[in-house]
Amino acid sequence: AIQKGKKAWQENPSSESFVFEVPRTIHQAITSYYLAMASFETVGASLEQWGNLWLRLVWIYEDLGQDELVVKAAEKAQHYFSEAMSTKSRSTAGDQALYLILGELALRLGDTGEAFRNFRAATTMTGGDPRYKRMASDRIADLRENRE
């Protein structure tokens, strides 16, 4: 990945210079995520890396109260994590973590049925991390409580 990046940046040097303040402004922080996306395209980042980047943008947009951007970022994160779930094998605990993330994203997108299915999948897996099972069980209990 490093070699791919170096080669691409040598072939296409940036005409822009980026100088970020310390600490970064929120605009600079968001810009850095979009610069990371350009880097991800160049180096061929994994689906999980893409999903994590969009998930972090979900949190930033939530903090800013930007509901439309939250939905768009959550849809992107959900897409990448769903693709990762179906195309790459992980440990049982890794799958549980992805199910938890997918459940939380489904909630943000207003799909409680999908959230329940993902949390349920995390609780019913053989093996895995007991903490993830507890977290998923708690989220299922929250969904049931909110439904009543």
C-alpha positions, 0 to 999 in steps of 0.5 A, spaced: 500 500 500 505 504 501 509 503 495 502 504 491 501 510 494 508 513 493 507 511 486 501 514 485 503 521 488 509 521 485 505 521 478 500 525 480 503 531 485 498 535 489 497 542 486 494 543 493 497 544 500 494 542 506 496 546 513 492 544 518 491 548 525 492 544 532 487 543 534 484 542 527 477 546 526 471 541 524 472 543 517 479 541 517 477 534 520 472 533 515 476 535 510 482 530 512 477 524 512 475 526 505 483 526 503 483 519 507 478 517 502 482 519 496 488 515 499 484 509 500 482 509 493 489 509 491 492 504 495 486 499 495 483 500 502 479 494 505 472 494 506 472 494 513 477 500 513 472 504 508 466 502 513 470 505 519 472 511 516 464 512 514 462 510 521 467 516 524 463 521 519 457 518 522 459 520 529 462 527 527 455 529 523 451 527 529 455 531 533 454 537 528 446 535 528 447 534 520 441 529 520 441 528 512 449 527 512 448 522 518 444 518 514 448 518 508 454 516 512 450 511 515 448 508 509 455 508 506 458 505 512 452 500 512 454 498 505 461 497 506 460 493 513 455 489 509 460 487 503 465 486 508 461 481 512 459 477 506 466 477 502 471 476 508 472 471 513 473 473 520 474 470 527 467 469 531 468 475 535 470 479 529 463 477 526 459 479 532 463 486 532 460 487 525 453 485 527 453 490 533 455 495 528 450 493 523 445 493 528 447 500 530 447 503 523 440 500 522 437 504 528 440 510 525 437 509 519 430 507 522 430 500 520 429 496 527 427 490 524 434 489 521 437 492 527 434 486 531 436 481 526 443 483 527 443 484 534 440 477 534 445 474 530 451 477 535 447 473 541 446 467 537 453 465 535 457 459 538 463 462 541 465 469 540 466 474 546 461 474 551 461 482 552 459 482 545 453 477 546 451 481 553 452 488 549 447 485 543 442 482 548 442 489 552 440 492 545 435 487 544 432 489 551 432 496 549 428 495 542 423 491 546 422 496 551 422 502 546 417 498 542 412 497 548 
